[in-house]
Every structure is written in C-alpha cells, then in structure tokens.
Amino acid sequence: MKALARDSIKMYISKTDFINYLYCKKNAWLRKHKPEVAIQKLSEFEEGTIEMGNEVEAYAREMFPAGILVKGRDQAGQTFTKDLINLEKTVIFQPVFVEDVFLAAADILERVDVADFAISSDVPKKFNLYEVKATSEVNESHLDDLAFQKSVIERAGLIIDKTFVVHLNRHYIKKGELSLRDKFVVADVTEEVCARMSLIKEKMEEAKEYLLSGDEPIGACDCIHEGRSNHCESFSYSNPLVPEYAVHDLAYIGRSKKKLKELINLGIYKMEEVPDDFDLDLKQMNQVIAHKYDKILIDRALIKKELDDLIYPLYFLDYETFAPPIPMYDGYKPFQRVPFQFSLHVLEKGASESKHFGFLHKENSDPGPEFCEALKNLIGSEGSVVVWNKGFECSVNRELGSRLPEFKDLMEQVNVRVFDLMEVFKKQYYVHKDFKGSFSIKYVLPVLVPDFSYASLNIKEGGMASEKWRQMVLEDLTREERRKIAEDLTEYCKLDTYAMQKIFEALLKLCNN
C-alpha cells in the first residue's frame, strides 16, 4: 500500500467522495476543492443521525468479538492495517487501504483462508467484506459503495471472496436484552456487487480525472434536472441562473422529470416564464398562475363544505416522535416512532379562546402508556380531531394501538374523528404564491396568520424537536439543561396546534365574509 501525498492536486478519493461523484459530479468536486460553497454545517438532527449510525455499526461489530479496530486513515492507519493482515488477524474493523489515489476504509473485513495461508505464505489472502448500514434494506448506493471498496482492496493484492450488507431487521421487535442474531440481516450481495464491478471501475477512473483536476468544472451541476428535494448542497452556486423559487419547486415535478427537463432545455427557470399552454397538471398550473399573475385562488364553497362537517368541540392535535434505528424500549421495531409529546388546543363552539393541554415524557422509558392515558383523559368522546397531515398522527395511533392493546379502541376512535386541515391546501381550495407549492404549515401560516411565526422559538421544526428529546433523556445533562429543553419542546409543540387553530379561524372568517 502506498502513502499518499496530499496537495492541491494529488488527493485521495474516498468511498464517500466516489458516492458523491455518482450523485452529482460537480458537487463532489466542490466538496474537495471549495468546501466553503459545498459543505453545509450539519444541523443538530443530522449530527444526531450520524451518531445513531455509529451506534448501529458498534452493535454490528459485536457479532465479530475477535475484531481489532484500526483508528485513523493516515499513514499510521494504513501501516497498522497491513500489519494486522500479515499477522493473520481474523477480523479487522475499519482497515484502511490506499491504492493509486483511491482510499477505502471498510467497516468489517473477515479473513476466510487462514488454513490455506498456513500451508503457503504465497497464497493470496482471502476475505469477506461487510458494509454496515443503518437502514432496513439494501439499496443501489450500498452496492456501489461495496464495489468501490472491493476494487481498492483487490488492487492491494487481497482477494474479496464475498460481500455483505449488514442492515437492520425491519421485523425485529425488542423484547428484553437486544438480540444481535435477530437485530441484523446479513445480506449476501456478492453476485450483485460482482455484476457492477466493470462499470464501477470505469467510473472510478472517470472520477479520478474529474475530481483531481485543478480546474473547476463549468456549467450546471447534475441536479439541474432534479426536483428541489434532490438538489445537492452547492446547487445555487453551480446554477446561478436558477432563482430561489423556480420550476424545480413545482409540486411533484420530481416525479415528472421529462417535463422538468423540457423546461430546463428551453431555458425556463423562473415560474413566471412557464408558458400558459405548457403541459402541466392542474395543481402545477394553479401554482404557476398564482405566482405568475400574483393571484390568490380560493374556492370558498369547497372550504366551507369541509369546515361545516366538523363537530365541536374541536381538538387541535399534534405529535412529536423519535425514531431510533436501534429500538430503545420493548415492543418497538427499528425506526419505529416513539411518541414522546403531544399538544392539544380544545375549542368549544362559540368560544373566543381555546384551552391548551399538553404531554411531554421526560424520562428514559417507554412514553407509550402515559402518552395514551394522558390523551384518553383529554380528548373526550365527541368532537373532531384536527391535525395537519393525518397520515402521520393516524399511523402513530395505529402503532400505539397495536403495541398497547388496552388503548387500541381509543386510538381507533380518535382516527375515525380525525380531520386533516392540510387537505384544504393540498386539494388547492386555497392557493397563494407564497405557499411556493408546499402544503407545510410553515408556509401556510405566514400567509393566513402573518402575526404568528416560529422565528422566536429555539426549536423550529420536528427534526430538531426529536433530537432535543433524545438529548434530554439519554445524555448526561444538568437539571437546568433538561428543564430548558423541556420548556423549548413545550413551546414548539404548543405553537403547532395553536397555528392550526388560527389557520382554521382565518378560513372560517374567509368563508363567512
């Protein structure tokens, strides 16, 4: 294995670099040469996700108790890897290989030819290669990752016999002590990886020439034909002609790549430049009309019909959940949501003000029973339960009822009473240019209730709320730090339900004018 000098041109290409290259070549180049425009600061939620991924890998290593960990990817790490291989160590965690300009740090490398090696030291060393993923299934990116590693390791003179993806078992249900045998699926993907080797080797050479060039690639990045949710971090930098709100923001345009590509090829980026006769579906066209002509589209009759079906008292309800890859409590599967908080605003018919109630679980224990009991005591037996995006709350209720049979009837009854306020906007009974094609309450609220905002809150979205709860119950914090997180969580969730109430009242006023 060769040491690699790092300078402005000769840099190594890691598997992360390579996967980034396959996703968006220009963004991968910028991440290496101009990280200031391509690498964004991770949010607390993203950092927490990485931490949980590391936890999954640590658990997976327990299946190989004899494994030795290589720390660092520098020259010392490379040398230690080589020494462990020569010493016939059976399992190595994070071994580092550098060949040409490619660097691969494997999750788990397992020796499978020790007996053969004892006969002759000239026999090529044979290993199984394992990639650990905090997912519940195998995807193409995992296969590309393994193919890259296999190529680099075999360049170092080793033989990779079989390749595996170690991922979480979606059917595993925690009961007592965590069971390693049942928790993971070790998927043999040798055949699939071998089938990709020729293409991956070709792409590696392309990546070598592209990523190690000192000249910045010109023009748009690969994401130019993708919907907004699939854009890379440096999209704005690479595509300066694309405005902040563009045709990439058309509702569901990512599912209609042919239409998006046609618009881009015509040089149309701005929403107001979309021709009136362009082939868009009705929702997309309404979005264009609202922006292009600064027109608010309102169907008061249909809005009124939706609201007239509501039964008082109204219960404005919102949940916060945490979905760890490794189940924390008995009865949970990997990534199954742990509902730890709800907010409830109750509005009686004719009342000028609502009453607020809430629940927040503050301990490292299953919140489910207390969560359900609190909801049972507050939700009443009659009245519409108003939520935003019923698919979320209703599915959480079904999971709670399945896991806690004593509350199954309660959760089923709540689901029957659910009214999704978001549907008014999703069905486009109300379309405003400032919604920007989104149905999120964060976009709707400033339009209908401009006096309300999330800006002053310390917690501003659900991902951050989830991470803060994890910190509160799992990390070694002071009493004051826990108190502050609990206070911030309460204020955030409370605003979600109050925002729904105010949007409802604004719609009601609109219909009655």
Residue, then its C-alpha position, 0 to 999 in steps of 0.5 A: m500500500k502506498a502513502l499518499a501525498r496530499d496537495s492541491i492536486k494529488m488527493y485521495i478519493s474516498k468511498t464517500d467522495f466516489i458516492n458523491y461523484l455518482y450523485c452529482k459530479k460537480n458537487a463532489w468536486l466542490r466538496k474537495h476543492k471549495p468546501e466553503v460553497a459545498i459543505q453545509k454545517l450539519s444541523e443538530f438532527e443530522e449530527g444526531t443521525i450520524e451518531m445513531g449510525n455509529e451506534v448501529e455499526a458498534y452493535a454490528r461489530e459485536m457479532f465479530p468479538a475477535g475484531i481489532l479496530v484500526k483508528g485513523r486513515d493516515q499513514a499510521g492507519q494504513t501501516f497498522t492495517k497491513d500489519l494486522i493482515n500479515l499477522e493473520k488477524t481474523v477480523i479487522f474493523q475499519p482497515v484502511f487501504v490506499e491504492d493509486v489515489f483511491l482510499a477505502a476504509a471498510d467497516i468489517l473485513e473477515r479473513v476466510d483462508v487462514a488454513d490455506f495461508a498456513i500451508s503457503s505464505d504465497v497464497p493470496k489472502k482471502f476475505n469477506l467484506y461487510e458494509v454496515k448500514a443503518t437502514s432496513e434494506v439494501n439499496e443501489s448506493h450500498l452496492d456501489d459503495l461495496a464495489f468501490q471498496k472491493s476494487v481498492i482492496e483487490r488492487a492491494g493484492l487481497i482477494i474479496d471472496k464475498t460481500f455483505v450488507v449488514h442492515l437492520n431487521r425491519h421485523y425485529i421487535k425488542k423484547g428484553e436484552l437486544s438480540l444481535r442474531d435477530k437485530f441484523v440481516v446479513a445480506d449476501v450481495t456478492e453476485e450483485v456487487c460482482a455484476r457492477m464491478s466493470l462499470i464501477k471501475e470505469k467510473m472510478e477512473e472517470a472520477k479520478e480525472y474529474l475530481l483531481s483536476g485543478d480546474e473547476p468544472i463549468g456549467a450546471c451541476d447534475c441536479i439541474h434536472e432534479g426536483r428541489s428535494n434532490h438538489c445537492e448542497s452547492f446547487s445555487y452556486s453551480n446554477p446561478l441562473v436558477p432563482e430561489y423559487a423556480v420550476h424545480d419547486l413545482a409540486y411533484i415535478g420530481r416525479s415528472k422529470k421529462k417535463l422538468k427537463e423540457l423546461i430546463n432545455l428551453g431555458i425556463y427557470k423562473m415560474e413566471e416564464v412557464p408558458d400558459d399552454f405548457d403541459l402541466d397538471l392542474k395543481q402545477m398550473n394553479q401554482v404557476i398562475a398564482h405566482k405568475y399573475d400574483k393571484i390568490l385562488i380560493d374556492r370558498a364553497l369547497i372550504k366551507k363544505e369541509l369546515d361545516d362537517l366538523i363537530y365541536p368541540l374541536y381538538f387541535l392535535d399534534y405529535e412529536t416522535f423519535a425514531p431510533p434505528i436501534p429500538m430503545y424500549d420493548g415492543y418497538k421495531p427499528f425506526q419505529r416512532v416513539p411518541f414522546q409529546f403531544s399538544l392539544h388546543v380544545l375549542e368549544k363552539g362559540a368560544s373566543e379562546s381555546k384551552h391548551f393541554g399538553f404531554l411531554h415524557k421526560e424520562n428514559s422509558d417507554p412514553g407509550p402508556e402515559f402518552c395514551e392515558a394522558l390523551k384518553n383523559l383529554i380528548g373526550s368522546e365527541g368532537s373532531v380531531v384536527v391535525w395537519n397531515k393525518g397520515f402521520e398522527c393516524s399511523v402513530n395511533r395505529e402503532l400505539g394501538s397495536r403495541l398497547p392493546e388496552f388503548k387500541d379502541l381509543m386510538e381507533q376512535v380518535n382516527v375515525r374523528v380525525f380531520d386533516l386541515m392540510e387537505v384544504f391546501k393540498k386539494q388547492y381550495y386555497v392557493h397563494k404564491d407564497f405557499k411556493g407549492s408546499f402544503s407545510i404549515k410553515y408556509v401556510l401560516p405566514v400567509l393566513v396568520p402573518d402575526f404568528s411565526y416560529a422565528s422566536l422559538n429555539i426549536k423550529e421544526g420536528g427534526m430538531a424537536s426529536e433530537k432535543w428529546r433524545q438529548m434530554v433523556l439519554e445524555d448526561l445533562t444538568r437539571e437546568e439543561r433538561r428543564k430548558i429543553a423541556e420548556d423549548l419542546t413545550e413551546y414548539c409543540k404548543l405553537d403547532t396546534y395553536a397555528m392550526q387553530k388560527i389557520f382554521e379561524a382565518l378560513l372560517k372568517l374567509c368563508n363567512n365574509 
